[in-house]
Amino acid sequence: MLSHLCASLSQTSSSSISISFTSSTAFRHRLRPLFFYSPSKVLKLHKKVPAFSTNASMESPVGLSVDSVADGLKKQSLSEDKRVKLNLEDLNWDHSFVRELPGDPRTDIMPREVLHACYSKVSPSVQVENPQLVAWSESVAEILDLDPKEFERPDFPLLFSGASPLVGGLSYAQCYGGHQFGMWAGQLGDGRAITLGELVNSKNERWELQLKGAGKTPYSRFADGLAVLRSSIREFLCSEAIHSLGIPTTRALSLVTTGKYVTRDMFYDGNPKDEPGAVVCRVSPSFLRFGSFQLHASRGKEDLKIVQALADYTIRHHFPHIENMNKSDSLSFSTGQENDSVVDLTSNKYAAWAVEVAERTASMIAKWQGVGFTHGVMNTDNMSVLGLTIDYGPFGFLDAFDPSFTPNTTDLPGRRYCFANQPDVGLWNIAQFASTLSSAHLINEKESDYALERYGTKFMDDYQSVMTKKLGLPKYNKQLISKLLNNLAVDKVDYTNFFRLLSNIKADSSTPEEELLIPLKAALLDIGKERKEAWISWVKIYIEELLASGVGDEERKALMNSVNPKYILRNYLCQSAIDMAEQGDFDEVRRLLKVIERPYDEQPGMEKYARLPPAWAYRPDGCWNVTFALKREKKGMRIPRNLEVWKLGTLNYLEALKLQEKLASDRKISKISDTLLSLQHPPTYTLGKRRTDYNLLIPESELKSMGAELHYTQRGGDITFHGPHQAILYPIISLRELGLGARRYVENLESTMIDLASIYGVKAHGQRKCETGVWVGERKIGAIGVRISSGITSHGLAFNIDPDLSYFKHIVPCGIADKDVTSLAKETDIVLPDEEVVQEQLVSCFVKLFGYENVVWKKKELSRLMDD
């Protein structure tokens, strides 16, 4: 955690940005905030686990001598002109992932749950029409031993859009799960990414080539598996920008347009439009994520062996130095507990691996913080086990310094993934990863705790080192840096430009006070007298530190400029390149690529790319209308929130489903206002998108004799039951207009049922780990299953007033075994009023929690519904 940054936040922000942790047992019991850890506490470190380097051979032994490294560099220099340059047909393919791990026996792309497999074989299915090469990376081609002349091939766009197969390739989509916004999401997988195969280059490095946007896979769910030019340009450029900044990342070889259009609702405002389609070729030693291991661990005993097989594979190919450890390495550490027990990493390769994953992740995030990069979606399925920055979605670099900045509009309500929270989220994710290895019996509690502790220590060590170098100081000064970050936040100073200008400060105590801020003038815009005094005070202390260091001004300036970039991939620069590319002009994308490949250089003539963003660019991705309603409220122009409540009585499930689809379509185009359907169903079992038929415990043929139906839906969640005496709410509302993300929306649905239960003296609760819905103790009283499409919701919640609970005995409700189902009537001593009254009370709780002011109640009859 950034302790000094958090201290600054307490003075500069009225909203909390802390995260509540829910993770492994070890994490809950022992882990304290990061800033309480001291590196001196982690004793007996005889040899540190080698750090990951994308420049080192991925399969070579570690521990080379200085002489051997120097000799290697000399030989490399002598043979520079003799580098291997291959044609595409001559690449050295070696498909270890497919060869060594269990795969899906099916080869179709039907959306489905894929069990007991790490991947599904699938070929690109993207349609193209005169595809064009937009941009390419010659440095990535060099990594692959690929001759740069191959980019000139007329069939290159066909090959790297996925329209034509690569000779020797073996394509597949990976199966994984993950936590999204802190909630377990189950199976996710490569929904629009298809790996073309793995190759091994002349340095014995293993590289995986993957096309993003090449068509459907079994993990696409109900999406099309395609990508648009807008997001593809952002991913291509940021992959290369982050690499050039010296941060571990996946890379990008090429960006190709498909010549076809893809329909996307960019702002989720009900106004979809056709956008140019595109495909990015991503390159990485591996695309394995935390979620690759989590999914198999979540499926229980039968799949735990897959977790171990996947761990063995990963260590063998990507952490070979761990495979080759022995007792002579003396990797033993004190746990710092009362009994001073020792964790010996040489006795358990999985523990050593967990520690290195934790340290790589910590180091990567420390580097993010140093350059002001905000990932935006740090879900566990977006976290690489190699410590690489992966999956560029709504990313952003800090312009005006704001620790609570998030580029993800879905994250705006809670700001879970904002800039200042990234270190804590990284720790939370490591806790989930360690918990996964523990559940597979690969590491014990002490080893899990130690991995978490090493994350904390490594992050603080690397972050302090990064910030010390940014200021050109010989040692870390917590007070100086804390005060600086506070000043930057108060005055919303441009993070990148400030540190670049800071190198112009002279270590001269005789500088007149009125001249102290001149070197920073371009960054300290429009500050008043009081703030000038605050900055002058800070600069004076800074100059004292510089004088004490004894480093000359010119030497220090060169060192600071080597770690403080002049050029970053600002969102407005990206958007300008996108606007031109969508008109068929790709020159700006290519120019911008050349600039960001040298972020620390002066680059005469390119100064415009280092300028402050224009006024229109101060919303992430230029999305001015995304939070339009919220901005108007801040200006005092409160927008009344209207809701129509339709009381439908008892309605057949299929009829209700058709009605929801129609209303959701109408809501997308603003034909109707937010609408809430209040109803009950005849006995009905429904299955969500996971299609977990095995949680139906009786043959489907027996349902008819019970008077019940079974239906498949596109909502989230597992199997559940709807029936008489159960209150059901189906909200058809715009989350964008309410300023809510998916996570907050689900939390509000839980709170709606919790509030209703409290009216009758029943203490209910939600937020159980990996178990959705609302509970009374260990008994479930309410279920949630939602669908969100283009920001419009459907499906919703079901609250048990007094249903026949025997129906639940025929299923594993919501896929949660060994838990009872209960009802309001069963849990309260109060005599319940008429069910219509209870249902109206449930609606009132919903209205209050979602902040609706104008509510219109309507009774609707089925015969009129589809005509309205």
N, C-alpha and C positions, 0 to 999 in steps of 0.2 A: 504494500500500500504506500502511496505517496504521503507520508505523514505530514510533511510541511505543506504540501498542496492541500490536503484535507483541512489543515489548520487555516490556510488562507480562505478556503471555501466557507468556513464558518463565519467569516467576516464579510464575504462578498456575495453569498447566495442565500436566499431565504428558503430554498427548497433542499430537502435532503437528497443526496445522491448515493447513500449507502445501500449495500445489498445484504439481504438476509440469506445466510448460508444454510442449505440443507444438503448434507452430503454424507460421507462415510462415517461410521462409528468413531473411528480414530480421529477424524477431523472435528467431530462435535465435542469429543472428550478433551482433546489436548491442545488444538491449535489456537494460538492467540493471535491478535492483530500483528501484521508483519513488522510494524515498527518497534515491537517489543523484542524482536530477535536480535541477538548480537552475533556477528560472525565468530567471536571467540568461544561461543557456546558449543559450536560444532567442532569438537576436538578429535584428536587422533587421525587426522586426514593425512595419510602417508603418501598417497598418490591420487590426484584428482582424476575423475572420469574424464577422458578426453572430450573436448567440445566438438560439436559438429561444424564442419566446414564444407561449403559447396565446392570449394576449390580442390579439396583433397580427394584422393581416390576413394570411391564409395566402398571398395572391397579390399583395400590394402591394409596391412597391419599398421598400428599406430606406435608411436614411441621412437621415431627416427631421430638420429643425432643431428646436431647443428651442421656438422661436416657433410653428412649424407644429403641433407636438405640443400645446402649450398651447391654441392656437386650436381644434384638433380636439376637445380635452377640453371646451372651453367650448361648442362647437356640440353635442357629444354630450349635455351637461347640459341645454341648452335644448330639445333634441328628445327628452328622456327619455320624456315622456308621449306622444310620437308614434311610439314604436317599432312596427315592423311586427309584427302578430299574425295569423298565418295559421292557417287550418284545415288539416287533414291533406291534403285534396284539392288545396290550393293551393301546396304546397311546391314549390320550384324544383329539380327533379331534373336532374342532369347526369352521366351515367354514363361518365366519362372512362376508368376502368379497363377496362371492357368494350369501349369504343369504340376504344381506342388500343393494346391489347395482345393478343397471340394467345390464343385460347381453345380449350377442349376441343371437338372436333366432336361428341362424344357428349353426350347429355343424360340418360342413365340414371344411377342411383345405385349401380350394382354396384361393390363394392370392387375397385379395380384400379390399375395404374400408369398415370398420366396423363402422356403425353409431349408435349414441345414446346408447352406451354400454361401460362399463368399462372393460369387459373381454369377452373372448370366451371360452366355454368349449371345451377342446381338450385333447386327450390322447396321451401319448408318442408313437411314431411310429418307434423308432430306431431299427435297426436290429442288433442282437448280435450273436456271435458264441464263446462259452466258455469264457464269460466275467470274468475278474479277478479284485480283489480288490487291488489297488495300495497303497493307503494311507488312513488314517482315523484320526479323531480328537477325542480323548477321552474326552477332556474338552467340546466339543460341545455336545457329547453324554450325558454328565452330565447335561448340560443345559436343554436337552430334556427329562430328567429322563430315558434315554435309557440305559439299561444294556450293558456295554462294551462287554459282551460275545456275543451279537447279531452280532458283526462284524465277528464272527467265523462261522456264519450260512452259509451253502453251497449255500443257495438261496439269500444271501445278494447281490452279484453282479447282479443278475437278477432283484431284487427289485430296486436297486439304479442305474441301467442303464436305467430303465424304461421299460424293457422287460416284467416284471410282475407287476401287480398293487399292491399297498399297501392296506391292509384291512382298510377300514374307510376313505381312501383318497378321494378327489374330485378335479380332475385336471383341470386347466385352464391356459390360456395365457392372460396377461394383455394388454390392449389397451392404448397406449400413443403416444405422439408426441414429438417435441423438436426442439431446435435450434442446428444445427451442424455447428461448425466453424463460429458462429455468424449469420447464415442464417436459416430462418424457413424451416424445412424439412417436415412439415405436419405429417401424420400418420406414426409412426414407429412400436412400439409395441414389444412384446416378440417374436422375430423371431426364436430363437432357445432355448428359456427358457420356461419350463412348470412347473408351480407350482403344487405340489402334494397335497397341502392342508395346512390348519392351525391347529396347536394344541395348547393347553393350558397346561402348566406344573404345578407341584405341588406348585409353588410359584405364581400361577395365572399370569404368563407371557405368552404372545401370541407369537408364533413363526411360521414362514412360511417356508416350505421346498420346494425347487425349483431345478429341474434338468436342467442343462445347456448342450445342445447338444443332446437332446432326440428326435429330429425330427421336422418336419414341423408344422407350425401353420398358421392361416390366415394372420399373420404378417411377414411371411418368405420372402415375395415378390418372387424373383426368386432364392433364396438360398436354400440349402438342409436341413437347421435346425440342422446340425450336428456340432460336435466339434472334434478337433484333440488332441492327447495326449500332444503335445508341449504346446499349449495355456492353456490346462486344468491343467497341472502341475503348470504353472505360476500362474493361478488364485487361485488354492487350496493353494499353499504355501504362496502367498502374503496376502490372506485373513487372514491367521493365523499369519503371521509375523506382519502385521499392528496391529492386536488385541494385540499381545504380547508387542508391543511397547507402548501400552496404548492409541491408537487412535481409536475412534469409527469406526466400520466397520461391513459389513456383514461378516458372518462366512462360513466355509466350513466343512461339516460333513464327506464327503467321496469322493474319486476319483476312478473311475472304468473304465477299458478298455472295449471296446465293442467286441474285437476280429475281427472287420471288419476294412477295410481301407477307408479313405476319401481322395479325390483328392483336393489338395490345391496348388496354385501358391504362395508359401511363400514370394518370393522376387518380385512378380509381374513382372517377366522378361521373361514371355512366356515359362517358363520351369516348368509346374506343375508336382507334384509327388504325389504318394500315401503315406499317413501317417497313423499311427495307430489312430483309433477313440477312444474317451473317453467321459465320462460324469462326471461332478462335481455336487454334491448335495450342493447347497448353502442354508444357513440358515439366516434368519433375522426376526425381529419383523414385518417388512413389506418391500416390494420392491417398494412402491410408490415413484414416482419421481416428480420433478417439471413439467416434460412433461406430467404426468398423468392428471394434471389440465389444462395445456396449450392447449392440443388438443381440449378439449370440449369447452373451451372459444373461441378458434379460429373458431369454427363452428357456432357461432352466437347465437341469442336469444334463440332458441329452446333448445340448450344444456347448457345454463348457469345454469339451475336448476341442472344439473349433477355436475357442479363445486361445487355448494353449498352442494349437497348430499355427494359428495366425501370429502369435507372439514368437514362436520358434522361427517362422519364416522371416519375420521382420528383423529379428536379431541377426539371423544368418546372413541376410543380404544387405542390411542397412546399418547394422551395428556390429560388424564382425569383430571389432576389438573387444567387445563384451564376451562374445563366444570364445575368444582366445584367452580370457583371463585365467589366472591360476593363483594359488595361495601366495606365491612370491610377490604378487602385486600389493599385498597387505592393505586391502581396501576395507578397513574396519573403522567404525565411528561410534562415538558415545552418543546415546540417545538423550542424555541430559536429564533423565528421570532419577527418582530418588535412589533406586537400586543401581543406577549408573550402568545399565545393561548396554550391550554392544550390538550394533548391526554390522554383520560381516557380509559385504556385498560379493566377495569372492565365492561364498558358499551358495549363492542364489543369483543366477544370471538375470532372473526376472526382476529382482529387487534393484540390481545395478541398472537395468534398463529403465525401470520406472523413475529412478533418480535422474538419469540422463534426460529422459523425456521432460521431466519437470524443469530441469535446469535450462534445456534448450528453449522451452516455452517462456520461461522467465526472462531469459536473455533477449529473445525476440521482442517481447512486449516492452522491455526497458528501452530498446532501440526505437520502437514505435513512439514511446513517450518523448524521446529525445528529439524527433523530427516533427512532432505534432500530428502523427497519423492516427486516425480513428477508423477502426475496421468496420464497425456498424452492426455486425451480426456474429458475435462470438458464441454461437451455438456450438455444442460439442461435436456436431457433425461438420463444423467448419474449422476444426482444430487439427492440424497435422501432427502425427506422432513423430515426425522428423524435425519439429520446431520451425516449420516454414509458414510464411504468410500464405493463406490459401483462400480461395473463393471470394473474389472481389465483387461485392454487390453494392450496397449503398455506403461506400467508403467516403472519407473526406479528410483533408488536411486542415488544421487550424488556420484560420485567417485572423480575425479578431480573437484574442485569447479568451476562451470561455471554457473552463474545466467541465461544464455540464453539456458541452456541445455533442450532439449526435447527428450524424448524417442520415439516420434511418427514421423516416417519418412515422413508421409503425411503432418505433421505440419512444416517440416524443412524450407520451403520458408518464411513463416510469423512468425513462432514460437509463435503463439497465446497462446499456452498452455505450454510455457516453465516455468521453475521453478520460476523465478522472477515474472512472470505474474499471478501466481495462485491467489493471494489475489484480484487482480483487476477483474479477470474473475469470481471469486466467487461473487463479488459485482454486476457485470453485470448480472449474472444469478439470483441473488436475485431480481434485478430490473425487470427482465422478470416475475418472480414469483409474485411479488407485483402487476405488471401490470395486470396479469391474474386475481388476486383477485379483483382488481379495476374494471376490465371490467365486472365481475360477480356481481358488486355492493355489495361486502362483506366488503370492506374497502374503506375509502375515501382518498383523496390526502395527507392530513396531516398524516394519519396513515401509508400510503405507504412511505412517506418521513421519518417518524420516524423509520420504520423498516430498511431502508437503512442506516440511521444514526447510529442505534444500531449495525448494521454489522460493520461499521467502527470503532466505539469505542470498541466493543468487540474484534475485531481482534487485534487492537493495544494493548489493555490491555493484552490479552493472549500471543501475540507474544513477547511483552516486558518481560512478566513473564517467558516464555520459555527460551529466550536468557539469561536472568539474571541468571536463575538456571543453564544453561549450563556452564556459566563462574564461578559459585560458588560465586556469589556476593550477597550482601544483598539488593541492589537497582540497578535500571536500569541506565546504563551509555551509552548514545547515541553515544557520540564521540568515546569512546573506542570500542564499537561494530562496528560502521561504519568503523573505521580504520582496525579492524580485518577482516571484510568481504572484504574490498578492498585488503588487503594483500593476503587473501586466493584466491581471483580471479586472481590477478596478477601472483601468483606462481602456480596456478592450484593444490592447496593442497587438499589431500583427506579429505573430510569434516568429515566423521565419525571418522577416526583414529586420526585426529588432536584433536578433542574435548576430546576423551578418554585419549590421552596423556597429555592434558593440566592439568589434575588433578594432575600430578606429579610435577608441578611447586611448589616450596617452597616459602612461604611468608617470604623471607629473603633478606633484602636490602643489605646485605654484600656479596652476591654471586658475585664472579668475573665475569666481563663482558663476558669473553671467555667461561664461563660455563653456561650462561643463557639459551642457546638454546639446551643444551644437552638433557633435558627431551623430547624435540620436534624433536630430530634428525631423528627419523624414518619417520616423516611426512614431514619435510622440506628437501626434496631431491634436490640436484643439484642446489642450489641457490648461486648466485655470491656474491661478497663482498658488493655491494651496497644494495642488498636485505637482506643480513644478518644484516646490520646496521638498516634497516627498521624494521626488526623483533625484534632486540635487543631493539630498542627504544620502541616498543609496549610492550614487556615483562616487561620492567622497570616500565612503567605506570601501567600495570596490577598488578605487585607486590605491588605497592603503594596502590592500591585499596584493595588488599587482606589484607595488614597490617591494613588498616583502619577498615576492617570488624571485626577484632578481633576473627575470627573463626580459630580454630586449623587446621593444615595441614591434619591430618588424618580424622578429622570429615568432612572437606570440600571435601576431596577425595572421601569419601563414598557417600556424597550427590551428587557430580558431576557424579560419576559412576552410580548412580541410575537414572539419566536422560540422560546420554550420552551412547548410546548402543555401545557395542563392536562388536556385530554381526548384520548385516543387510542382506537382501536378495539381494545380488549383482547379476547383470545379468549373470555374468560368472559362478557363482555357480549354478544358475538356469539352465543354458545351459548345464553344465556338468552333472547335474542330468537328464536332458532331454535326452542327448545323450545315457546314460546308460539305461534309461527306454525304449527307442525305440529299444534297443537290448534285452529287456525282463528282465533287472536287475533293480528292484525297490528299492534296498537297499539304494542307495544314496539319493533318494527322502525322504525316511523315516529318514535317518540320518540328512539330512538338516532340516527336520521338527522339530526334537528334538532340534537342535541347535537354530533355530530361535524362539522356544517357550520360551527360556531364554536369550533374547538379552543383558541383562544388567549384567549377571553373567560371571565370568571368564572362567568356563568350561575347566579345565585342559585336555590337549590332543586334544582339538578342535581348537587350535590357528590358524591352516591353514585356517579356515573359516573366519578369520578376516584379512587375508593378502590383500595387494593391488592387484588389478586385473592384470593379465598378459597383455602383450602388445596387444595380439590379441583381448582382450575383450573391448577395448575402443570405440567400436561402439555399439549402442543399439541393443540388441538381437544378437550380433555377426554379424550384417548385413553389412559386408564389401562392398559388391557389390551394395548396394542400392544407394549409392551416389558416385559410382566409377567415373562417368564422371565429377562430381563437383570437386573431389579430384585431378584428373588429371589436370583440369584447374588451380587449385591453384598452382600446380607444374610447370606451364608454358606450359604444353602439351595440348594446346587448341584443342578440338575436333570439327571439322566442323559439323554443323547441316544441314542435307540434307532434302529437301522436294520436293515431286512430286505433282504437281497440275494438276488434271484431269478436263478439261473443257468438261462437258457432255451435254451442251445445256438443252433441256427440257426432263425430264425423269420421267416415271411413278413412283409413290411413292413405290409400292411394289417391283418393279425392283431395285430401289435405296436401299431399305431395304435389299434385298438379297445380293446386292453388298457389302453393309457395313458389313454384317455378315461375308462374305467371306474374305474381306480385314482385318477385325479385327482379324479373326482367323490366317491369314497369318502374321499379324504384331506381334502377340503373340510369334510366333516361329521365328521371325526375317527373315521371307522369303521376306518381302518387307520393305522398309524404310518408314518413316512417309509420309502419303499421305493425300492430301486435295481434296475433291470433290466439284467442283463449278458447280451449276446447278439451274434449275427452275423446278417446278412441274406443271402439269395441276391442276385444282381446286380440292383440297384435304383437308379434315378435319382429324386431328390426335388426338388421346387421349393418354396421358402418363400413367404411372403405377397406378396412383390413380383411373383410370377408372371412371371419373366423368361424366357419361353420361348425368346427369341432366343439365350440362352446355351447352348441345346442345338444342337449343330453338325451333327446328322444328322437326317433325317426321322424322326418318331416311329414310322413304319411299319417302319423298319429295326431297331428295338429288339428286336422279337420274334425276328427271325432271330439276334440275338446272345444270346438267352436272358435279356434284361433287361426290366424293367418301368419305367414312369414314373408317379409319383404326386404329387399336389398336397397340400400340408400347410398348417397354420396356424402353423407355427413361423416364427421370424425367419430372415433370411439368404437366400441366393440358391440356385442349383442346386448339388447335390452328388451324390456317388456313394457307395452302400453296397454292400458285397459280401463274399464269403468272405475269410477271413484279415484281417479288419478288426475291431478290438475296439470295441464300441458300448456306451455307458452311457446309460440313460434314467432320470434321477432324478425321482421323484415325491415331492417334499419340500416342506415349508412354510417359506418364507423368513422369514415373520413369527416363527415359533418359534425360528429360528436367529438372528434379529436381523440379517439380511442384506438389502441392497438388490440391485437387478438388476445393477448394475455390478460389485459385489464378487462376486456369484455367478458371473458370466461369467469374472472374473479367476481365481476358484478353479478353474473348469473348465479354464482354460488351464494353471494351475499343476499340476493333476492330471496332464496329459499331459507337461508339462515334467519333472516329477519322475520319471515312468516312463522317459522317454528318458535321464535322467541315470544310471539304474541300469545302462544299457548303454553308458555313456561317450559318449552323444550330447548335445551342447549345443544345446538347443532354446530358443526364446524366443517370447513373444507380444507383445501391445501394439503392433502395427504400426499406423500411422496409416491409418484407414479400411479396414484389411485384417484381418478377424477370424481366429481360429484360432491354431495353433501352427506355428512355422517352424524349419527348420534352414537357416541362411543365407537364401537366396532361394527355398528349396524348402519347400512346405507338407507337413507330416506329420500334422496333425490338424485336424479341422473342428468348429465349434460352431454349433448352430442351436437356439435355445431358445424355449419358449413359457411365459409366466407369466400365469396367470389367477387372480384373487382370491388372489394370493400363493402359489399352488401351481404348481410347475414341471412341465413335461413336455418330451419330446424331450431333446436333450442333446449328447453329443460322439461323434465317431468318430475312432479312432486307427489309423493304417495300420501293422499289424504286417508283413504281407508279401502285400498284395493284388496282383492283376494290374493294373499301372498303366496298361496300354493302354486300359482303360475310361475313364480320365480324358481321353483325347485327343478324345473325342466331345462334351465340354462345355467351357465356360469355368468351371473350378471356383470356386464361391462368387462368380462374377462378376468374378474377378480375372484379367485377361489377362496373357499374357507371363510367367507364373510356372510353374515346374515343380512336380510333385507327387512326393513321395518316401515312403519307408517305413523302419521300424526296421531291417528286414533289410538294406536297401540302405545305411544310414548307419553301421552298427556292424560291427566286426571280431569281435565276440563271437558264438559259436554260440548261437542262440536256443533256449531250452527249448521244450517243448510249448506250443502256443498257449493252452491252458487256463491254464497257469501264468502266462503274460504277462498274460492277461486278469484273473486274480486279483490280480496285482501292481498293475494299473491300479485295481482296486477298492480295494486297500489304500491307495494314494496318495490316492484320493478320501476314504476314511474319515478319514485323518489330517488332511487339509486342512480338512474340514468339522467336525472335532471330535466325531465319534461315539464313544461309549464302549461301548455294548452292540450288537454286530453279530451277527445271526443269518443264516447262509447256508442257502438252500433251493434244491433242484433242483425245478423245476416242469415239468409236461408241459402242452401246449396244451389237451388235453381237460379238464383240471381248472381251468385258469386262470379262465375266466369264471364258474365256479360257486363259487369261494372267497369 
